[in-house]
Amino acid sequence: MARDDPAGLTGVRQRLVARLRERGTYRRWVLSTALVGMFATTFPVTILTVALPDIADEFGKSDALLTWVISAPMLASAVALPVLGKMGDLRGQRKVFLAGFTLATLVAGVTAFAWSALALIGLRTITQVIGSATQPTSMALIMRAFPAEERVKAMGWWSLVAAGSPAIGLAVGGPLVDAVGWRVVFAVQAGLAVIPVVVATLVLEETPPAHAGARFDIGGATSIGFGAGGLMLALNQSADWGWAHPAVVAGLVVTPIAVAAFVAIERRVEHPLLPLELLGRRNFSATLIAQSFAGATYMGGFVMTPFLMSGIFGWTTSGIALLLLIRPLSYSLSSPVGGQIGSRIGERSGALLGNSILAAAMAVFAVGAATEAVWLIGAALLTQGLGNGIARPSLGAVLANSVDEADLGIASATQRMVRLVGNASGIAVLTAVYAGDPTPESFGVAYLVAFGLGLVAVAATARIDGRQARADAVTPQPAAQSPADAATTR
């Protein structure tokens, strides 16, 4: 195709890519494109959280209804992640990345003109699902661009933007919304999203599709969608609706049934959504467990802090917001350092160090709550961000190195989905333990539960085979075979 179109877009891209490779900068362009795209899809979340009262006033709706501007995209993203992750593997990562961000850009622009609360929720959900769910695709592109031994450094920069974009959105977006209004957020998002679309069109090379001609696993996608969606709905709404609410109960009932159906489908389908053989790989499964419990520790402990600062110390909302900035800033700034640490001492050691620090932060929280020492709360937020920044690049690299490049999309999507479930689980568990009782003892117990969750993350991280992780960095794992593929090789 390129030979038939030497003067067209394909020819221009090939010449540009060749030039960038000669200069040794192609990897940086791929990384930068993915990071700008991620920033464009993640920075609005914190701004919208702050702007919800203004949005509710404009549309004359309750704050409770408008919280779905945040909740609905989160729930839908958890369902869509495996679908778009696998589509990238089967149809090409560049193609899915471009399609996703192009659509997200267009819908974000339309969202600026949302005519009702329901329209805002719907448009915002579409934008976030398509935009954030292409994160596995962009991550797969990064992992393919970087050799296995350098992926942990790339993940350090990935984590920096993941942590920094919400903080920047809060710091810059708050005054912007006050001055112009909340609709400008989506105009800015659409403008930023144009950048990765244009650069990706000119720079990114398409990845070879896995299993040429393979059909998409609709049954697997449907069952895991019901499982993840049901569990996320139950966990996210349990605090507001109560555990006895019919929708929460239904979510908890549907989840194990859907998961059992998913396993049964994946065992017999020709080209499974998630090859179950991957779960048998120690580094793959250990990393997923570690990510889940680290997410529960990280988000669960973080969500308790506003209640603590308000209920025990009597701080105002603005004061709490400034204090909470400590965590994303320390997470963001420590992430590139975490990538360097993982590269030097090994991914297993780097992840173990980071998750140990994260767990220790929960103990500091507990002591700070019991002694009513503000400085300890600040130290715990700093330590929490530091631990997460050190651990996540190494965990991401271990997981990516444990699978073949043909499965990078679904592997990244699974990791992201598991982390979302862990986040929601930690929030639900600690909120239930706290139970609205603003006493030092109640907060202390909640943080000790978070400490226990952190210890589970440490134990799972310790299960990672460091020697295998290093071997994978030199010789990537062979592609996971479907039952049909395995039969042909016997």
Summary of the structure (lengths in Angstrom):
residues: 490
radius of gyration: 22.1
end to end distance: 36.0
largest distance: 73.2
contacts: 1872
relative contact order: 0.13
helix: 83%
strand: 0%
